[in-house]
């Protein structure tokens, strides 16, 4: 897309694929909404995820996706990351979510 006040081009990505892949045990801390939190519509859902780790066996073939239950993160395969870096894309922060934390 073009932004009138900027000379460079911008690209938007609407990622709708959700993959249930968060590894609760390997992540640093995973908190769930509980009945006592007073949000009955959220009970059983993720409230917070620290030091997220995913189970790579659950994302086979997925290149760009969001982890189910934690839509604040956008996950990309290593090859997508490398292509974005090569393209000079700015404003991106990458953090490993596989392997040891």
N, C-alpha and C positions, 0 to 999 in steps of 0.2 A: 504494500500500500504506500501511497505518497502522503507525506505530512507537509502541508504548505510552508511551514516555517523551517523545514530541514531539507538539505540537499540530498541526503542519502535516502535509500529505499528502506522500508520496514516490511517485515513479514510477520504475519500472525499465524499461530498454530492453535487449532481447537482440538485438543486431545480428549476423546470421549471413551477410549478403551480403558476399562478397569480390570485389573488382574489381582486376584486374592493371593498375595505373595509375601506379605510381611511375616517375618520369622520372629514371633514374640519372644522366644527363649534366647535367641542370639542378639536381639536388640538390647540396648543399654537399659531402657525402661519403657514399658508400655502400660498406659493407664486406660481403663475402660470406664464409661459412665455407669454409675451404680444407682440403684433406687434411691438411696439416701442423698444423692446429688440434686434431687428435685426436678429432674428433666426426664420424665417417663418416656418421652418419645425417642430418647437417645440411649436408654439403657442397653448395654451390650455392645455399643459402638465404641470406637476408639475416642478417647478424650485427649490423649496426648501420646506422642511417640518420640522418644529421645534415642539418638544413636541408632537409627533405623538400619536393620539388616533384612535382606529379602532372601527367600529360598529360590535360587536360580532355576531349580527343576520345575518351578511353577510358572516360569515366564518364557519357556521355550518358544522361539519364533516371534516373540513380542519385541519390537524395536523402540517404540515410543508409546508410553502408557502411564497411567496413574495407578498407585496402589489402592486396591479396594479398601474403603474405610478411612483413607487418609488422603483426601484429594488435594491437599496443600503441596504435595510433592509431584514433580514430573520426572519420570524415570526414562532414561534412554540407554540403548545398547552402546557398547564401547565404540562400535563403528560409526554410530550417529554422532557421538561426542567428538570423535576425531574429525568427522566431516564439518561439524560446526566450528571447531577450532581452526581448521584449514580455511574455512570461508571468511574468517575474520569477524564472526558474529560477536557482538559485544553485550555486556550485561548478564552474562551467564556465569553461574557458579556450579561447579561439579564436585560431587562428594561420592566416594565409593560406598556402595550399599551391599556389596558381596564380600565374602571372605571375613577374616577376623576384624573386629572393630578397632 
